[in-house]
Amino acid sequence: MGEELGRIEKPLVASFGQERKLFVVPLLYHGEDPPAEYLEKYQLYWQQVSDHVARLEESLGVVQRVYHESLPSGGEEGLSVLEKLNAGSCGIARDKCQNGAILEATEDRELAEESMDWERCLLLGFMSQKVARAVGDAYVEASGRRYEHIARRIDETLGAAERAILFIAEGHRVQFPGDVQIFSVSPPALDQIHRWLRQRFETGAG
């Protein structure tokens, strides 16, 4: 027998078929003048995200498209906006684009702004329960249309067998197309940040 028994070949990327693949990264911001303790965890988080995505690419193939919430434009224009928006995700997005990926326009500007405005209203608080319900309903409706648009953009632009990365806030309600395989990127530093934020909240700090 010329066949070598017990040998397992590493599967080729092509063997994964025509499934579309999406690496979903929770989007974290550091804000203005963040505490040094948080900034350290924030920087560690994005390094771990980069490492995690690199491992996914080794197994599944390189990222070909990049999606990012709050971006109504793609390409170099989108990267310029992203530089001001979030240094952590921008560094990864730019690296992927330099290696051939396309930064896609992800949002409809009007829908995104409407959703964010209703969210700001909710954060103000209300004396009237009637007003609170009305604003809450408006936010749910607007954010639903926003998430539908994001899902539609991914469906329209992500080709067969392509790999993409999406940066989006935790708790989003995007319903991804059924034929897209989702790979959640959740490095250990994310839990560290959650614990740190809970402790700050419980102690009334910040």
C-alpha positions in Angstrom: 0.0 0.0 0.0 1.5 3.2 -1.1 -0.9 5.3 0.9 0.3 6.7 4.1 -2.1 5.8 6.9 -3.0 8.2 9.6 -1.8 11.3 7.9 -4.1 14.3 8.0 -3.6 17.0 5.4 -4.4 20.6 6.4 -7.5 21.5 4.4 -7.0 23.9 1.6 -8.9 27.2 1.7 -10.7 26.2 -1.5 -12.1 23.1 0.2 -14.4 25.4 2.3 -16.7 25.8 -0.8 -18.6 28.9 -1.8 -19.8 30.0 1.6 -19.4 33.7 2.4 -17.6 34.4 5.7 -17.9 37.3 8.0 -15.6 38.1 11.0 -17.6 40.2 13.4 -15.6 42.4 15.7 -17.2 44.2 18.7 -16.4 47.9 18.3 -14.9 49.7 21.3 -14.1 53.4 21.6 -11.8 55.1 24.1 -13.4 58.6 24.1 -11.5 61.7 25.1 -9.0 61.6 27.9 -9.7 58.0 29.0 -8.3 56.7 32.3 -4.8 55.2 31.8 -6.1 51.9 33.1 -8.8 51.7 30.4 -6.5 52.9 27.7 -4.1 50.0 28.4 -6.9 47.5 28.2 -8.3 49.2 25.0 -4.9 48.9 23.3 -4.5 45.3 24.4 -8.0 44.5 23.1 -7.2 45.8 19.6 -3.9 43.9 19.5 -5.7 40.7 20.4 -8.4 41.4 17.8 -5.6 41.8 15.2 -4.1 38.5 16.2 -7.4 36.7 16.2 -8.3 37.9 12.8 -4.9 36.9 11.5 -5.5 33.3 12.8 -8.9 33.3 11.0 -7.2 34.4 7.8 -4.6 31.6 8.1 -7.5 29.0 8.2 -10.1 30.6 6.0 -8.3 33.0 3.6 -7.5 36.7 3.7 -10.2 39.4 4.3 -11.4 40.9 1.0 -14.0 43.4 2.2 -14.2 45.6 5.3 -17.4 46.9 6.8 -17.6 49.4 9.7 -20.6 51.0 11.4 -21.0 54.8 11.1 -19.3 54.8 7.7 -21.5 56.0 4.8 -18.6 56.1 2.4 -15.9 53.6 1.5 -12.4 53.6 0.0 -9.9 56.3 1.0 -12.7 58.7 1.9 -14.0 56.1 4.4 -10.5 55.5 5.8 -10.0 59.2 6.4 -13.3 59.3 8.4 -12.3 56.2 10.3 -9.0 57.7 11.4 -10.9 60.3 13.3 -13.5 57.8 14.5 -11.6 55.0 16.0 -7.8 54.4 16.0 -8.1 50.8 17.0 -10.4 49.6 14.2 -8.8 52.0 11.7 -5.4 50.4 12.1 -6.8 46.9 11.2 -9.0 48.2 8.4 -6.1 50.1 6.8 -3.9 47.1 7.1 -6.5 44.9 5.3 -7.0 47.5 2.6 -3.2 47.8 2.0 -3.3 44.0 1.4 -6.0 44.3 -1.2 -9.3 44.4 0.7 -12.0 46.9 -0.1 -13.5 49.2 2.5 -17.2 49.3 1.7 -19.7 52.0 2.5 -21.7 50.4 5.2 -24.3 52.9 6.5 -27.0 55.1 5.1 -26.1 58.5 6.6 -29.6 59.6 7.1 -30.7 56.4 8.8 -27.6 56.3 11.0 -28.0 60.0 12.1 -31.8 59.5 12.8 -31.0 56.4 14.9 -28.3 58.2 16.9 -30.5 61.2 17.5 -33.3 59.1 19.0 -30.7 57.3 21.1 -29.4 60.6 22.5 -33.0 61.5 23.4 -33.4 58.3 25.3 -30.2 59.0 27.3 -31.7 62.4 28.5 -34.5 60.7 30.5 -38.1 61.8 30.7 -40.7 62.8 33.2 -43.6 61.6 31.0 -44.0 57.8 30.4 -46.0 58.6 27.3 -43.1 60.6 25.8 -40.6 57.9 26.9 -42.6 55.2 25.1 -43.0 57.4 22.0 -39.2 58.1 21.8 -38.4 54.5 22.6 -40.6 53.2 19.8 -39.1 55.7 17.4 -35.6 54.6 18.3 -36.5 50.9 17.8 -38.1 51.6 14.4 -35.2 53.8 13.2 -32.5 51.5 14.4 -34.3 48.6 12.8 -34.2 50.2 9.4 -30.6 51.1 10.0 -29.6 47.5 10.7 -31.7 46.3 7.7 -29.6 48.6 5.5 -26.3 47.3 6.9 -27.4 43.7 6.3 -28.5 44.6 2.8 -25.1 46.3 2.0 -23.3 43.1 3.2 -25.6 40.9 1.1 -25.2 43.0 -2.0 -21.4 43.5 -1.9 -20.0 40.3 -0.3 -19.4 37.8 -3.2 -19.4 34.0 -3.2 -16.6 32.5 -1.1 -15.4 35.9 0.0 -14.2 36.8 3.5 -15.0 40.0 5.2 -14.7 41.8 8.5 -17.4 43.9 10.2 -16.7 46.3 13.1 -20.0 47.0 14.9 -21.1 47.8 18.5 -22.0 45.0 20.8 -25.8 44.5 21.2 -26.5 45.3 17.5 -29.5 43.7 15.9 -28.3 43.1 12.4 -29.8 40.0 10.9 -27.1 38.6 8.6 -28.0 36.8 5.3 -28.6 33.1 5.9 -25.8 32.0 3.7 -23.1 34.0 5.5 -21.0 32.1 8.0 -20.4 34.3 11.1 -17.2 34.1 13.1 -17.3 36.1 16.3 -14.1 37.8 17.4 -14.1 37.9 21.2 -10.5 38.1 22.6 -9.9 37.8 26.4 -9.3 41.6 26.8 -13.0 42.1 26.0 -14.0 40.3 29.3 -11.4 42.4 31.1 -12.9 45.6 29.9 -16.4 44.4 30.8 -15.3 43.6 34.3 -13.5 47.0 34.6 -16.6 48.9 33.5 -18.8 47.0 35.9 -16.5 47.7 38.8 -16.4 51.4 37.9 -20.2 51.5 37.7 -20.6 49.7 41.0 -18.2 52.0 42.8 -19.7 55.1 41.2 -16.4 56.0 39.6 -16.3 57.8 36.2 
